[in-house]
Amino acid sequence: MKVNRITLWLVDLTSHETYFMAGEKSCATVESVVLCLETDSGMKGWGEVCTIPHYLPAYAKGVPSAVMEMAPEILGIAPDGVDAPMRRLDDFLLGHPYAKSIVDMALWDLFGKATGLPLYTLLGGRAHRDMPLYHSITCIAPDEMARIATDAYASGIRQFQAKLGVDGDWETDAERLIKVREAVGPGPLVYGDWNCGASRLHATRTGRAVAHLDIMLEQPCKSLPDCAAVRQATGLPMKIDENASDPASLLQASELGCLDAVALKLSKFGGLSATRRARDLCVHLGAVICAECTWGSDIVTAAALHFAASTPCGSLLNCCDLASYVHPRLCPDAPVRANGRIAPPEGPGLGVQPDLSMLGSPILELS
């Protein structure tokens, strides 16, 4: 049994509400790339990657070009493992981890279906029946952010990410964190995320203004040394996101003392295979993990949930049901949140099957 067909789709995903982030970043309607790898026996493996403009060194229309470049290596792969084929692809095409992540995901789906096992079993075994979710709050007026937090709290959410930095005013950012913290009360996790959009001074002034509260900061600055300086100046724990992209960056963040928590995004590392290795390193370094990806619908969400479910107990901070933030939903059988938590799909492989009518016409077919 070998891969003998490659099909790609581009699907527009629209956020239920526009996400405003620091540095003039926003997320409204973006393109998600869906991949199907089909074998000569008719088995299908699915993958998805969705990049946000101006967020990472990645773009949606780069995926088809990279997949076409890798096609001679992809066609003919036997779905009896993933690490060896991905090492070949890494040698064949340097870089472009976001494009490789979609291939890696589809190969894991095929591997799971070939063995009859869900991905969480293949990724190390199921450590969690279900996982806590965080809710991301767009950077708007402080009172409106508090209202969103209140609504999410009522649904069972107990972890809240407040986007910061849109207006470049550190006092308003402090007010955002204070009001979200007041809205959800003591106990839940609240953290402010600048997505690299703050100066060291801005983030330090904000952090010191809320240092009397139970608050965590996320990726305020573009560099790890600046994030570490904010961590030291404020005394607040730090979550690293954009700067976490490979083992070297994780080791550097740990050495600088700012790796309290980390977002492991599948597309940044190059798929489940590479992110699993990063997870093992984070467990060793003592950092708690947010298991997720950049953006997307049900296919990439399913992969992230399997990854989260197999993350060792004590090392998982939270995960994100990306598909709940956008429409359309691509897989009618995908899991949904319940009381602030979510379980991985059941069944072999990813455990989800896209509705082909939602995908439209393919943009690429190779065999």
Salt bridges, closest charged atoms under 4 A:
GLU31 OE1 - LYS61 NZ 2.88
GLU73 OE1 - ARG88 NE 3.82
ASP83 OD2 - ARG276 NH2 3.15
ASP90 OD1 - LYS100 NZ 3.02
ASP109 OD2 - LYS113 NZ 3.20
ASP130 OD2 - ARG129 NH2 3.20
ASP130 OD1 - ARG341 NE 2.76
ASP143 OD1 - LYS179 NZ 2.64
GLU144 OE1 - ARG147 NE 3.07
ASP151 OD2 - ARG147 NH1 3.31
ASP167 OD2 - ARG176 NH2 2.87
ASP173 OD1 - ARG176 NH1 2.73
ASP173 OD2 - HIS202 NE2 2.75
GLU175 OE2 - LYS179 NZ 3.09
ASP193 OD2 - LYS163 NZ 2.73
ASP214 OD2 - ARG181 NH1 3.82
GLU218 OE1 - LYS239 NZ 3.46
ASP226 OD1 - ARG200 NH1 3.21
ASP241 OD1 - LYS265 NZ 2.89
ASP241 OD1 - LYS268 NZ 3.61
ASP260 OD2 - ARG231 NE 2.75
GLU292 OE2 - LYS265 NZ 2.79
ASP298 OD1 - ARG329 NH2 2.72
ASP321 OD2 - ARG337 NE 2.79
GLU346 OE2 - ARG126 NH1 2.95
GLU365 OE2 - ARG5 NH2 2.91
